[in-house]
Amino acid sequence: MARNELRPVVKLRSTAGTGHTYVTRKNRRNDPDRLTLRKYDPVVRRHVLYREER
């Protein structure tokens, strides 16, 4: 089966500088810009901002 390019797999990296990442999918039609989500970083043990990396 072919990969769906409308919902690509993206990596989210922590902005706290810990190097922790999450992997998720995003809809390119609804979110054409870089995705930013507030998620839990287990290294610093609190919620921080995660940004999509290319």
CHARMM internal coordinates of N, CA and C (Angstrom, degrees):
IC EDIT
DIST 1 N 1 CA 1.4296
DIST 1 CA 1 C 1.5285
ANGL 1 N 1 CA 1 C 109.28
DIST 1 C 2 N 1.3246
ANGL 1 CA 1 C 2 N 115.28
DIHE 1 N 1 CA 1 C 2 N 141.83
DIST 2 N 2 CA 1.4677
ANGL 1 C 2 N 2 CA 119.73
DIHE 1 CA 1 C 2 N 2 CA -178.42
DIST 2 CA 2 C 1.5281
ANGL 2 N 2 CA 2 C 110.70
DIHE 1 C 2 N 2 CA 2 C -78.37
DIST 2 C 3 N 1.3233
ANGL 2 CA 2 C 3 N 115.44
DIHE 2 N 2 CA 2 C 3 N 150.41
DIST 3 N 3 CA 1.4605
ANGL 2 C 3 N 3 CA 120.93
DIHE 2 CA 2 C 3 N 3 CA 176.61
DIST 3 CA 3 C 1.5207
ANGL 3 N 3 CA 3 C 108.86
DIHE 2 C 3 N 3 CA 3 C -70.58
DIST 3 C 4 N 1.3169
ANGL 3 CA 3 C 4 N 116.27
DIHE 3 N 3 CA 3 C 4 N 140.20
DIST 4 N 4 CA 1.4535
ANGL 3 C 4 N 4 CA 120.53
DIHE 3 CA 3 C 4 N 4 CA 177.93
DIST 4 CA 4 C 1.5305
ANGL 4 N 4 CA 4 C 108.86
DIHE 3 C 4 N 4 CA 4 C -85.40
DIST 4 C 5 N 1.3222
ANGL 4 CA 4 C 5 N 117.03
DIHE 4 N 4 CA 4 C 5 N 113.69
DIST 5 N 5 CA 1.4654
ANGL 4 C 5 N 5 CA 121.15
DIHE 4 CA 4 C 5 N 5 CA -176.94
DIST 5 CA 5 C 1.5187
ANGL 5 N 5 CA 5 C 112.67
DIHE 4 C 5 N 5 CA 5 C -80.73
DIST 5 C 6 N 1.3374
ANGL 5 CA 5 C 6 N 118.27
DIHE 5 N 5 CA 5 C 6 N -9.32
DIST 6 N 6 CA 1.4467
ANGL 5 C 6 N 6 CA 119.80
DIHE 5 CA 5 C 6 N 6 CA 176.15
DIST 6 CA 6 C 1.5263
ANGL 6 N 6 CA 6 C 110.70
DIHE 5 C 6 N 6 CA 6 C -75.45
DIST 6 C 7 N 1.3430
ANGL 6 CA 6 C 7 N 117.48
DIHE 6 N 6 CA 6 C 7 N -29.69
DIST 7 N 7 CA 1.4694
ANGL 6 C 7 N 7 CA 122.65
DIHE 6 CA 6 C 7 N 7 CA 178.74
DIST 7 CA 7 C 1.5230
ANGL 7 N 7 CA 7 C 109.35
DIHE 6 C 7 N 7 CA 7 C -122.81
DIST 7 C 8 N 1.3390
ANGL 7 CA 7 C 8 N 117.92
DIHE 7 N 7 CA 7 C 8 N 76.56
DIST 8 N 8 CA 1.4616
ANGL 7 C 8 N 8 CA 119.88
DIHE 7 CA 7 C 8 N 8 CA -177.94
DIST 8 CA 8 C 1.5282
ANGL 8 N 8 CA 8 C 111.99
DIHE 7 C 8 N 8 CA 8 C -76.59
DIST 8 C 9 N 1.3209
ANGL 8 CA 8 C 9 N 115.78
DIHE 8 N 8 CA 8 C 9 N 158.73
DIST 9 N 9 CA 1.4591
ANGL 8 C 9 N 9 CA 122.42
DIHE 8 CA 8 C 9 N 9 CA 175.06
DIST 9 CA 9 C 1.5225
ANGL 9 N 9 CA 9 C 107.40
DIHE 8 C 9 N 9 CA 9 C -82.28
DIST 9 C 10 N 1.3450
ANGL 9 CA 9 C 10 N 116.95
DIHE 9 N 9 CA 9 C 10 N 128.73
DIST 10 N 10 CA 1.4565
ANGL 9 C 10 N 10 CA 121.41
DIHE 9 CA 9 C 10 N 10 CA -179.66
DIST 10 CA 10 C 1.5233
ANGL 10 N 10 CA 10 C 109.43
DIHE 9 C 10 N 10 CA 10 C -124.53
DIST 10 C 11 N 1.3319
ANGL 10 CA 10 C 11 N 115.62
DIHE 10 N 10 CA 10 C 11 N 152.35
DIST 11 N 11 CA 1.4611
ANGL 10 C 11 N 11 CA 122.44
DIHE 10 CA 10 C 11 N 11 CA 176.24
DIST 11 CA 11 C 1.5116
ANGL 11 N 11 CA 11 C 108.77
DIHE 10 C 11 N 11 CA 11 C -99.67
DIST 11 C 12 N 1.3291
ANGL 11 CA 11 C 12 N 116.20
DIHE 11 N 11 CA 11 C 12 N 134.56
DIST 12 N 12 CA 1.4599
ANGL 11 C 12 N 12 CA 121.40
DIHE 11 CA 11 C 12 N 12 CA 175.38
DIST 12 CA 12 C 1.5228
ANGL 12 N 12 CA 12 C 108.14
DIHE 11 C 12 N 12 CA 12 C -110.00
DIST 12 C 13 N 1.3288
ANGL 12 CA 12 C 13 N 117.09
DIHE 12 N 12 CA 12 C 13 N 122.31
DIST 13 N 13 CA 1.4643
ANGL 12 C 13 N 13 CA 121.54
DIHE 12 CA 12 C 13 N 13 CA -178.89
DIST 13 CA 13 C 1.5250
ANGL 13 N 13 CA 13 C 109.75
DIHE 12 C 13 N 13 CA 13 C -108.98
DIST 13 C 14 N 1.3300
ANGL 13 CA 13 C 14 N 115.99
DIHE 13 N 13 CA 13 C 14 N 141.30
DIST 14 N 14 CA 1.4619
ANGL 13 C 14 N 14 CA 122.85
DIHE 13 CA 13 C 14 N 14 CA -178.40
DIST 14 CA 14 C 1.5236
ANGL 14 N 14 CA 14 C 110.72
DIHE 13 C 14 N 14 CA 14 C -66.60
DIST 14 C 15 N 1.3326
ANGL 14 CA 14 C 15 N 115.65
DIHE 14 N 14 CA 14 C 15 N 140.35
DIST 15 N 15 CA 1.4644
ANGL 14 C 15 N 15 CA 120.35
DIHE 14 CA 14 C 15 N 15 CA 176.71
DIST 15 CA 15 C 1.5227
ANGL 15 N 15 CA 15 C 111.17
DIHE 14 C 15 N 15 CA 15 C -87.58
DIST 15 C 16 N 1.3438
ANGL 15 CA 15 C 16 N 117.54
DIHE 15 N 15 CA 15 C 16 N -1.71
DIST 16 N 16 CA 1.4615
ANGL 15 C 16 N 16 CA 120.57
DIHE 15 CA 15 C 16 N 16 CA 179.24
DIST 16 CA 16 C 1.5288
ANGL 16 N 16 CA 16 C 111.72
DIHE 15 C 16 N 16 CA 16 C -79.63
DIST 16 C 17 N 1.3318
ANGL 16 CA 16 C 17 N 117.82
DIHE 16 N 16 CA 16 C 17 N -4.60
DIST 17 N 17 CA 1.4570
ANGL 16 C 17 N 17 CA 120.79
DIHE 16 CA 16 C 17 N 17 CA 177.73
DIST 17 CA 17 C 1.5129
ANGL 17 N 17 CA 17 C 114.21
DIHE 16 C 17 N 17 CA 17 C 82.97
DIST 17 C 18 N 1.3302
ANGL 17 CA 17 C 18 N 118.15
DIHE 17 N 17 CA 17 C 18 N 16.12
DIST 18 N 18 CA 1.4541
ANGL 17 C 18 N 18 CA 120.86
DIHE 17 CA 17 C 18 N 18 CA -178.34
DIST 18 CA 18 C 1.5199
ANGL 18 N 18 CA 18 C 112.63
DIHE 17 C 18 N 18 CA 18 C -88.33
DIST 18 C 19 N 1.3334
ANGL 18 CA 18 C 19 N 117.61
DIHE 18 N 18 CA 18 C 19 N -18.12
DIST 19 N 19 CA 1.4570
ANGL 18 C 19 N 19 CA 120.68
DIHE 18 CA 18 C 19 N 19 CA -178.60
DIST 19 CA 19 C 1.5099
ANGL 19 N 19 CA 19 C 113.76
DIHE 18 C 19 N 19 CA 19 C 85.67
DIST 19 C 20 N 1.3248
ANGL 19 CA 19 C 20 N 118.08
DIHE 19 N 19 CA 19 C 20 N 2.84
DIST 20 N 20 CA 1.4655
ANGL 19 C 20 N 20 CA 121.29
DIHE 19 CA 19 C 20 N 20 CA 179.67
DIST 20 CA 20 C 1.5262
ANGL 20 N 20 CA 20 C 109.34
DIHE 19 C 20 N 20 CA 20 C -73.76
DIST 20 C 21 N 1.3436
ANGL 20 CA 20 C 21 N 116.88
DIHE 20 N 20 CA 20 C 21 N 141.15
DIST 21 N 21 CA 1.4605
ANGL 20 C 21 N 21 CA 121.22
DIHE 20 CA 20 C 21 N 21 CA -178.73
DIST 21 CA 21 C 1.5135
ANGL 21 N 21 CA 21 C 110.97
DIHE 20 C 21 N 21 CA 21 C -130.61
DIST 21 C 22 N 1.3163
ANGL 21 CA 21 C 22 N 115.34
DIHE 21 N 21 CA 21 C 22 N 153.43
DIST 22 N 22 CA 1.4563
ANGL 21 C 22 N 22 CA 124.48
DIHE 21 CA 21 C 22 N 22 CA 168.61
DIST 22 CA 22 C 1.5163
ANGL 22 N 22 CA 22 C 106.88
DIHE 21 C 22 N 22 CA 22 C -119.06
DIST 22 C 23 N 1.3402
ANGL 22 CA 22 C 23 N 117.23
DIHE 22 N 22 CA 22 C 23 N 154.65
DIST 23 N 23 CA 1.4584
ANGL 22 C 23 N 23 CA 122.41
DIHE 22 CA 22 C 23 N 23 CA 175.95
DIST 23 CA 23 C 1.5206
ANGL 23 N 23 CA 23 C 107.42
DIHE 22 C 23 N 23 CA 23 C -119.56
DIST 23 C 24 N 1.3364
ANGL 23 CA 23 C 24 N 116.49
DIHE 23 N 23 CA 23 C 24 N 131.33
DIST 24 N 24 CA 1.4575
ANGL 23 C 24 N 24 CA 121.03
DIHE 23 CA 23 C 24 N 24 CA -179.90
DIST 24 CA 24 C 1.5175
ANGL 24 N 24 CA 24 C 109.44
DIHE 23 C 24 N 24 CA 24 C -147.74
DIST 24 C 25 N 1.3147
ANGL 24 CA 24 C 25 N 116.40
DIHE 24 N 24 CA 24 C 25 N 177.66
DIST 25 N 25 CA 1.4587
ANGL 24 C 25 N 25 CA 122.44
DIHE 24 CA 24 C 25 N 25 CA 175.08
DIST 25 CA 25 C 1.5153
ANGL 25 N 25 CA 25 C 108.59
DIHE 24 C 25 N 25 CA 25 C -113.10
DIST 25 C 26 N 1.3333
ANGL 25 CA 25 C 26 N 116.37
DIHE 25 N 25 CA 25 C 26 N 152.35
DIST 26 N 26 CA 1.4559
ANGL 25 C 26 N 26 CA 119.45
DIHE 25 CA 25 C 26 N 26 CA 176.57
DIST 26 CA 26 C 1.5152
ANGL 26 N 26 CA 26 C 109.55
DIHE 25 C 26 N 26 CA 26 C -137.63
DIST 26 C 27 N 1.3084
ANGL 26 CA 26 C 27 N 115.61
DIHE 26 N 26 CA 26 C 27 N 155.25
DIST 27 N 27 CA 1.4529
ANGL 26 C 27 N 27 CA 121.68
DIHE 26 CA 26 C 27 N 27 CA 177.46
DIST 27 CA 27 C 1.5214
ANGL 27 N 27 CA 27 C 108.07
DIHE 26 C 27 N 27 CA 27 C -92.27
DIST 27 C 28 N 1.3176
ANGL 27 CA 27 C 28 N 116.74
DIHE 27 N 27 CA 27 C 28 N 115.61
DIST 28 N 28 CA 1.4672
ANGL 27 C 28 N 28 CA 120.58
DIHE 27 CA 27 C 28 N 28 CA -177.00
DIST 28 CA 28 C 1.5217
ANGL 28 N 28 CA 28 C 112.48
DIHE 27 C 28 N 28 CA 28 C -67.23
DIST 28 C 29 N 1.3172
ANGL 28 CA 28 C 29 N 116.89
DIHE 28 N 28 CA 28 C 29 N -28.81
DIST 29 N 29 CA 1.4654
ANGL 28 C 29 N 29 CA 119.73
DIHE 28 CA 28 C 29 N 29 CA -178.92
DIST 29 CA 29 C 1.5325
ANGL 29 N 29 CA 29 C 110.76
DIHE 28 C 29 N 29 CA 29 C -70.17
DIST 29 C 30 N 1.3434
ANGL 29 CA 29 C 30 N 117.53
DIHE 29 N 29 CA 29 C 30 N -38.23
DIST 30 N 30 CA 1.4594
ANGL 29 C 30 N 30 CA 120.76
DIHE 29 CA 29 C 30 N 30 CA -179.23
DIST 30 CA 30 C 1.5255
ANGL 30 N 30 CA 30 C 112.31
DIHE 29 C 30 N 30 CA 30 C -86.95
DIST 30 C 31 N 1.3352
ANGL 30 CA 30 C 31 N 118.86
DIHE 30 N 30 CA 30 C 31 N -31.09
DIST 31 N 31 CA 1.4690
ANGL 30 C 31 N 31 CA 123.48
DIHE 30 CA 30 C 31 N 31 CA -177.64
DIST 31 CA 31 C 1.5206
ANGL 31 N 31 CA 31 C 110.49
DIHE 30 C 31 N 31 CA 31 C -127.02
DIST 31 C 32 N 1.3300
ANGL 31 CA 31 C 32 N 118.54
DIHE 31 N 31 CA 31 C 32 N 76.65
DIST 32 N 32 CA 1.4690
ANGL 31 C 32 N 32 CA 118.93
DIHE 31 CA 31 C 32 N 32 CA -179.04
DIST 32 CA 32 C 1.5278
ANGL 32 N 32 CA 32 C 113.00
DIHE 31 C 32 N 32 CA 32 C -72.87
DIST 32 C 33 N 1.3409
ANGL 32 CA 32 C 33 N 117.86
DIHE 32 N 32 CA 32 C 33 N -23.61
DIST 33 N 33 CA 1.4642
ANGL 32 C 33 N 33 CA 121.51
DIHE 32 CA 32 C 33 N 33 CA 179.93
DIST 33 CA 33 C 1.5187
ANGL 33 N 33 CA 33 C 109.97
DIHE 32 C 33 N 33 CA 33 C -84.98
DIST 33 C 34 N 1.3340
ANGL 33 CA 33 C 34 N 114.96
DIHE 33 N 33 CA 33 C 34 N 178.91
DIST 34 N 34 CA 1.4577
ANGL 33 C 34 N 34 CA 119.41
DIHE 33 CA 33 C 34 N 34 CA 177.70
DIST 34 CA 34 C 1.5268
ANGL 34 N 34 CA 34 C 110.13
DIHE 33 C 34 N 34 CA 34 C -66.54
DIST 34 C 35 N 1.3123
ANGL 34 CA 34 C 35 N 115.69
DIHE 34 N 34 CA 34 C 35 N 138.73
DIST 35 N 35 CA 1.4511
ANGL 34 C 35 N 35 CA 122.39
DIHE 34 CA 34 C 35 N 35 CA -177.67
DIST 35 CA 35 C 1.5225
ANGL 35 N 35 CA 35 C 110.16
DIHE 34 C 35 N 35 CA 35 C -84.07
DIST 35 C 36 N 1.3378
ANGL 35 CA 35 C 36 N 117.05
DIHE 35 N 35 CA 35 C 36 N 136.28
DIST 36 N 36 CA 1.4625
ANGL 35 C 36 N 36 CA 121.48
DIHE 35 CA 35 C 36 N 36 CA 173.13
DIST 36 CA 36 C 1.5209
ANGL 36 N 36 CA 36 C 107.65
DIHE 35 C 36 N 36 CA 36 C -128.75
DIST 36 C 37 N 1.3285
ANGL 36 CA 36 C 37 N 116.24
DIHE 36 N 36 CA 36 C 37 N 128.00
DIST 37 N 37 CA 1.4582
ANGL 36 C 37 N 37 CA 122.53
DIHE 36 CA 36 C 37 N 37 CA -179.87
DIST 37 CA 37 C 1.5228
ANGL 37 N 37 CA 37 C 109.06
DIHE 36 C 37 N 37 CA 37 C -132.48
DIST 37 C 38 N 1.3051
ANGL 37 CA 37 C 38 N 116.47
DIHE 37 N 37 CA 37 C 38 N 148.35
DIST 38 N 38 CA 1.4599
ANGL 37 C 38 N 38 CA 122.02
DIHE 37 CA 37 C 38 N 38 CA 175.93
DIST 38 CA 38 C 1.5160
ANGL 38 N 38 CA 38 C 107.00
DIHE 37 C 38 N 38 CA 38 C -95.87
DIST 38 C 39 N 1.3397
ANGL 38 CA 38 C 39 N 116.76
DIHE 38 N 38 CA 38 C 39 N 112.21
DIST 39 N 39 CA 1.4574
ANGL 38 C 39 N 39 CA 122.39
DIHE 38 CA 38 C 39 N 39 CA -175.81
DIST 39 CA 39 C 1.5285
ANGL 39 N 39 CA 39 C 110.12
DIHE 38 C 39 N 39 CA 39 C -133.65
DIST 39 C 40 N 1.3269
ANGL 39 CA 39 C 40 N 115.15
DIHE 39 N 39 CA 39 C 40 N 168.41
DIST 40 N 40 CA 1.4669
ANGL 39 C 40 N 40 CA 121.46
DIHE 39 CA 39 C 40 N 40 CA -177.26
DIST 40 CA 40 C 1.5249
ANGL 40 N 40 CA 40 C 110.55
DIHE 39 C 40 N 40 CA 40 C -80.47
DIST 40 C 41 N 1.3173
ANGL 40 CA 40 C 41 N 116.61
DIHE 40 N 40 CA 40 C 41 N 129.75
DIST 41 N 41 CA 1.4592
ANGL 40 C 41 N 41 CA 122.60
DIHE 40 CA 40 C 41 N 41 CA 174.91
DIST 41 CA 41 C 1.5215
ANGL 41 N 41 CA 41 C 107.82
DIHE 40 C 41 N 41 CA 41 C -105.31
DIST 41 C 42 N 1.3413
ANGL 41 CA 41 C 42 N 119.12
DIHE 41 N 41 CA 41 C 42 N 110.57
DIST 42 N 42 CA 1.4590
ANGL 41 C 42 N 42 CA 120.60
DIHE 41 CA 41 C 42 N 42 CA -176.31
DIST 42 CA 42 C 1.5262
ANGL 42 N 42 CA 42 C 113.75
DIHE 41 C 42 N 42 CA 42 C -70.49
DIST 42 C 43 N 1.3231
ANGL 42 CA 42 C 43 N 118.48
DIHE 42 N 42 CA 42 C 43 N -16.69
DIST 43 N 43 CA 1.4635
ANGL 42 C 43 N 43 CA 120.75
DIHE 42 CA 42 C 43 N 43 CA -179.93
DIST 43 CA 43 C 1.5255
ANGL 43 N 43 CA 43 C 110.16
DIHE 42 C 43 N 43 CA 43 C -72.69
DIST 43 C 44 N 1.3369
ANGL 43 CA 43 C 44 N 117.26
DIHE 43 N 43 CA 43 C 44 N -46.09
DIST 44 N 44 CA 1.4629
ANGL 43 C 44 N 44 CA 120.69
DIHE 43 CA 43 C 44 N 44 CA 178.61
DIST 44 CA 44 C 1.5292
ANGL 44 N 44 CA 44 C 111.73
DIHE 43 C 44 N 44 CA 44 C -94.82
DIST 44 C 45 N 1.2967
ANGL 44 CA 44 C 45 N 117.36
DIHE 44 N 44 CA 44 C 45 N -4.74
DIST 45 N 45 CA 1.4630
ANGL 44 C 45 N 45 CA 126.52
DIHE 44 CA 44 C 45 N 45 CA 176.25
DIST 45 CA 45 C 1.5365
ANGL 45 N 45 CA 45 C 113.03
DIHE 44 C 45 N 45 CA 45 C 57.59
DIST 45 C 46 N 1.3263
ANGL 45 CA 45 C 46 N 115.19
DIHE 45 N 45 CA 45 C 46 N 46.97
DIST 46 N 46 CA 1.4674
ANGL 45 C 46 N 46 CA 121.10
DIHE 45 CA 45 C 46 N 46 CA 172.45
DIST 46 CA 46 C 1.5237
ANGL 46 N 46 CA 46 C 109.43
DIHE 45 C 46 N 46 CA 46 C -160.70
DIST 46 C 47 N 1.3270
ANGL 46 CA 46 C 47 N 115.82
DIHE 46 N 46 CA 46 C 47 N 170.12
DIST 47 N 47 CA 1.4496
ANGL 46 C 47 N 47 CA 120.73
DIHE 46 CA 46 C 47 N 47 CA 179.72
DIST 47 CA 47 C 1.5289
ANGL 47 N 47 CA 47 C 109.46
DIHE 46 C 47 N 47 CA 47 C -81.13
DIST 47 C 48 N 1.3232
ANGL 47 CA 47 C 48 N 115.72
DIHE 47 N 47 CA 47 C 48 N 132.37
DIST 48 N 48 CA 1.4685
ANGL 47 C 48 N 48 CA 121.96
DIHE 47 CA 47 C 48 N 48 CA 177.74
DIST 48 CA 48 C 1.5183
ANGL 48 N 48 CA 48 C 108.17
DIHE 47 C 48 N 48 CA 48 C -135.46
DIST 48 C 49 N 1.3190
ANGL 48 CA 48 C 49 N 116.19
DIHE 48 N 48 CA 48 C 49 N 172.46
DIST 49 N 49 CA 1.4502
ANGL 48 C 49 N 49 CA 122.28
DIHE 48 CA 48 C 49 N 49 CA 179.49
DIST 49 CA 49 C 1.5198
ANGL 49 N 49 CA 49 C 109.68
DIHE 48 C 49 N 49 CA 49 C -83.03
DIST 49 C 50 N 1.3266
ANGL 49 CA 49 C 50 N 116.61
DIHE 49 N 49 CA 49 C 50 N 132.30
DIST 50 N 50 CA 1.4636
ANGL 49 C 50 N 50 CA 122.96
DIHE 49 CA 49 C 50 N 50 CA 176.48
DIST 50 CA 50 C 1.5143
ANGL 50 N 50 CA 50 C 107.69
DIHE 49 C 50 N 50 CA 50 C -112.81
DIST 50 C 51 N 1.3324
ANGL 50 CA 50 C 51 N 116.79
DIHE 50 N 50 CA 50 C 51 N 133.72
DIST 51 N 51 CA 1.4626
ANGL 50 C 51 N 51 CA 121.72
DIHE 50 CA 50 C 51 N 51 CA -179.58
DIST 51 CA 51 C 1.5117
ANGL 51 N 51 CA 51 C 110.04
DIHE 50 C 51 N 51 CA 51 C -115.96
DIST 51 C 52 N 1.3094
ANGL 51 CA 51 C 52 N 115.35
DIHE 51 N 51 CA 51 C 52 N 148.36
DIST 52 N 52 CA 1.4669
ANGL 51 C 52 N 52 CA 121.35
DIHE 51 CA 51 C 52 N 52 CA 177.83
DIST 52 CA 52 C 1.5273
ANGL 52 N 52 CA 52 C 108.88
DIHE 51 C 52 N 52 CA 52 C -71.40
DIST 52 C 53 N 1.3216
ANGL 52 CA 52 C 53 N 115.43
DIHE 52 N 52 CA 52 C 53 N 135.82
DIST 53 N 53 CA 1.4662
ANGL 52 C 53 N 53 CA 119.40
DIHE 52 CA 52 C 53 N 53 CA 175.46
DIST 53 CA 53 C 1.5178
ANGL 53 N 53 CA 53 C 108.33
DIHE 52 C 53 N 53 CA 53 C -113.42
DIST 53 C 54 N 1.3083
ANGL 53 CA 53 C 54 N 115.60
DIHE 53 N 53 CA 53 C 54 N 149.63
DIST 54 N 54 CA 1.4699
ANGL 53 C 54 N 54 CA 120.35
DIHE 53 CA 53 C 54 N 54 CA -175.55
DIST 54 CA 54 C 1.5043
ANGL 54 N 54 CA 54 C 110.16
DIHE 53 C 54 N 54 CA 54 C -101.50
END
COOR INIT
IC SEED 1 N 1 CA 1 C
IC BUILD
